[in-house]
Amino acid sequence: MQIPPYIQEAYQKCIDTGIPVSKRILEAMAKVDRKLFVPEKEAKNAERDWAVPIPKKQTTSAPHMIMMMLAAAAIKEGDTILEIGTGSGYNTALLSLLAGDAGQVHSIERIPELLEFAKKNLDKVDHPNNITLNLGDGTIGLPGMTFDKILVTAAAPYVPHALCEQLRVSGILLIPVEDRWYQSLLRITRLEDSKQDNKDAFSSYFKENQDYPHLYVEYMTSVRFVKLIGENGFREG
C-alpha cells in the first residue's frame, strides 16, 4: 500500500518523539482520505501534516498528533473505544478500522452541527459498521458503559474522574491536560485495586478531593488542543 508523503512525515515525527507506530496504523491512515473530512476550501491543506480548520471554529488535529495518540493507545482488534470529540469524523474512521468488525467505537460530540458534519463525512468512506455517534457532554463519558480505550481530543483542566471510572482494568485513557502555559498529553492505565499506582506524582493533573481508581500515569509530550468544554471540563465562553 502506498503511503502518502504527509503520512510519511507524520510517521517520522512520531519516531523522533520515541513513539513506535504499527503497520496497522500506517495502513489505516493511508486508506482514509483526509480531504473528505475537511471543508472543500481546505482540501489542499488536508494533504499536509497540519491541523486544519473545520466548522464551528474547531480543528482536526495534525496527522502526526493523531498517529501518536493512536499508537500510544495500543488499539487492538475487538476493542471497545470511547472517543471524546468527534469533530470531522476523521479520527473516528481510523478508530473504526483499527477496532475492526469485532470492536465498537462510541464517539461523543457536543456541537450538533459538527456531529452532522462528521456523519456526512463518515458516509464517504468504507469502514466497519461499528460506530455509534452521540450528541452530549463528553466530559461525563457514557455512564453505565466501560471501555478498553478512551481518547480525548481536547484539553481538559484536569483528568475527569468519570472517564477514569469508565476504563476497564488495563484500559488506557489518552488525554491532554492544561498545565499553566502549555498542555501535557497523558497516557493513563487503570490498575487493579490491589496494585500500587503513581498518580500522586502527577497530582496537579487531578481534581482535589476526588476518589480516583488506581491509575498508572505517563507523560507523553507537550501538545496544543482546543479546550474541552463540559461539566468536568472548561466552561463555555
C-alpha positions in Angstrom: 0.0 0.0 0.0 1.3 3.4 -1.0 1.8 5.8 2.0 1.1 9.5 1.2 4.0 11.9 1.8 2.2 13.8 4.7 1.6 10.5 6.5 5.3 9.5 6.0 6.2 12.9 7.5 3.8 12.3 10.5 5.4 8.8 11.0 8.9 10.3 11.2 7.8 12.8 13.8 6.4 10.0 15.9 9.6 8.0 15.6 11.6 11.1 16.5 9.4 11.5 19.6 10.2 7.9 20.6 6.7 6.6 19.9 6.7 3.5 17.7 3.9 3.3 15.1 2.5 -0.1 13.9 2.0 -1.1 10.3 -1.8 -1.3 11.0 -1.9 2.4 11.9 0.0 3.4 8.8 -2.3 1.3 6.6 -5.4 2.8 8.2 -4.2 6.3 7.7 -3.3 5.6 4.1 -6.7 4.1 3.5 -8.8 7.1 4.8 -8.6 10.1 2.6 -8.3 13.1 4.9 -9.5 15.5 2.2 -13.0 14.0 2.6 -13.1 15.2 6.3 -12.4 18.9 5.8 -14.2 21.8 4.1 -13.6 21.9 0.4 -11.5 25.1 0.6 -9.1 23.2 3.0 -8.6 20.2 0.7 -5.0 21.1 -0.2 -4.1 21.6 3.4 -5.5 18.2 4.3 -2.6 16.6 2.5 -0.1 18.3 4.8 0.9 17.4 8.3 -1.0 20.4 9.7 -4.1 21.0 11.9 -6.9 22.1 9.6 -9.9 24.3 10.4 -13.4 22.7 10.4 -16.8 24.2 11.1 -17.8 26.0 14.4 -14.2 27.3 15.0 -12.8 23.8 15.7 -9.9 22.0 14.1 -9.0 18.5 13.1 -5.6 17.6 14.6 -2.4 17.3 12.6 -1.8 13.7 11.3 1.3 13.2 13.5 -0.7 14.0 16.6 -3.5 11.6 15.6 -0.9 9.0 14.8 0.8 9.5 18.1 -2.4 9.1 20.1 -3.4 6.0 18.1 0.0 4.4 18.7 0.1 5.3 22.4 -3.4 3.9 22.9 -2.2 0.5 21.5 -5.6 -0.2 20.0 -6.4 -3.9 19.3 -9.0 -5.5 17.1 -12.1 -6.1 19.1 -11.5 -3.1 21.5 -14.5 -1.1 22.7 -13.4 2.5 22.3 -14.8 5.9 23.5 -13.8 9.0 21.6 -14.4 12.4 23.2 -14.8 15.0 20.4 -16.0 13.5 17.1 -15.0 16.7 15.2 -14.8 16.0 11.5 -15.1 12.2 12.0 -11.6 11.6 10.6 -10.2 10.1 13.8 -13.5 8.2 14.3 -12.9 6.5 10.9 -9.4 5.5 11.8 -10.6 4.1 15.2 -13.2 2.1 13.4 -10.7 0.4 11.1 -8.3 -0.4 14.0 -11.1 -1.8 16.2 -12.4 -3.9 13.3 -15.7 -5.8 12.9 -15.5 -7.2 16.4 -14.9 -3.8 18.0 -17.0 -0.8 18.8 -16.4 2.9 18.6 -18.6 5.2 20.6 -17.9 8.9 19.8 -19.4 11.9 21.6 -19.7 15.4 20.1 -21.2 18.4 22.0 -21.9 20.6 18.9 -24.9 19.4 16.8 -23.6 21.0 13.5 -20.3 19.2 13.9 -22.0 15.8 14.5 -23.9 16.2 11.3 -20.7 17.2 9.5 -19.0 14.0 10.8 -21.9 11.8 9.8 -21.8 13.1 6.2 -18.0 12.6 6.1 -18.1 9.1 7.5 -20.6 8.1 4.8 -18.0 8.9 2.2 -15.5 6.2 3.3 -15.5 2.5 3.7 -15.3 1.3 7.3 -16.7 -1.4 9.6 -20.2 -1.0 10.8 -19.1 -0.4 14.4 -19.5 3.3 15.0 -22.1 4.9 17.3 -22.3 8.7 17.3 -23.6 10.5 20.4 -24.6 14.2 20.9 -23.7 15.2 24.5 -21.1 16.1 27.1 -18.0 14.1 26.6 -16.5 15.0 30.0 -19.0 12.7 31.7 -18.5 9.9 29.1 -21.2 7.3 28.7 -22.4 6.3 32.2 -23.1 2.7 32.6 -20.5 1.6 30.0 -16.9 0.6 30.2 -14.1 0.8 27.6 -10.8 -0.7 26.7 -9.6 2.7 25.3 -10.7 6.3 25.7 -9.2 9.0 23.6 -9.9 12.7 24.3 -9.2 15.2 21.5 -9.5 18.4 23.5 -7.5 19.7 26.5 -9.1 19.4 30.0 -8.4 21.4 33.1 -7.9 18.1 35.0 -8.4 14.4 34.4 -12.2 13.8 34.6 -13.0 11.2 37.3 -15.9 9.9 35.3 -13.7 8.8 32.4 -11.3 7.0 34.7 -14.2 5.1 36.2 -15.4 4.0 32.8 -12.0 2.5 31.9 -11.8 -1.3 32.2 -8.8 -2.7 34.2 -5.8 -2.4 32.0 -7.7 0.1 29.8 -5.9 3.2 28.5 -7.0 6.8 28.6 -5.2 9.3 26.3 -6.0 12.9 27.4 -4.4 16.4 27.0 -4.5 18.3 30.3 -3.8 22.0 30.8 -0.6 22.8 32.8 -0.2 26.5 33.2 1.2 27.8 29.9 1.1 24.5 27.9 -0.7 21.2 27.7 0.5 17.7 28.6 -0.6 14.6 26.8 -1.0 11.9 29.4 -1.4 8.1 29.0 -3.3 6.7 31.9 -3.7 3.0 32.5 -6.3 1.7 35.0 -4.8 -0.8 37.5 -6.4 -3.4 39.7 -7.3 -2.1 43.1 -4.6 -4.2 44.7 -1.8 -2.6 42.6 0.3 0.4 43.6 -0.4 3.4 41.5 1.7 6.6 40.8 -1.0 9.3 40.4 0.3 11.2 43.5 3.4 12.1 41.4 1.0 13.7 38.9 -1.3 15.3 41.4 -1.5 18.7 39.6 -3.4 16.9 36.8 -6.1 15.5 39.0 -9.0 17.2 40.8 -8.5 17.6 44.5 -10.7 15.6 47.0 -11.9 13.2 44.2 -11.5 9.5 44.8 -10.0 8.2 41.6 -9.4 4.5 40.9 -5.9 3.1 40.9 -4.0 4.5 37.9 -0.6 4.4 36.3 0.1 7.8 34.7 2.7 8.6 32.0 3.6 11.9 30.5 3.9 11.6 26.7 4.7 15.1 25.2 3.6 18.7 25.2 0.7 19.4 22.9 -1.8 22.1 21.8 -5.5 21.3 21.6 -8.8 23.2 21.7 -10.3 23.3 25.2 -12.6 20.5 26.5 -15.9 22.0 27.3 -18.4 20.4 29.7 -19.3 19.6 33.3 -15.9 18.2 34.0 -14.0 20.5 31.7 -13.9 24.2 30.9 -16.9 26.4 30.9 -18.0 27.7 27.5 -17.3 31.3 26.7 
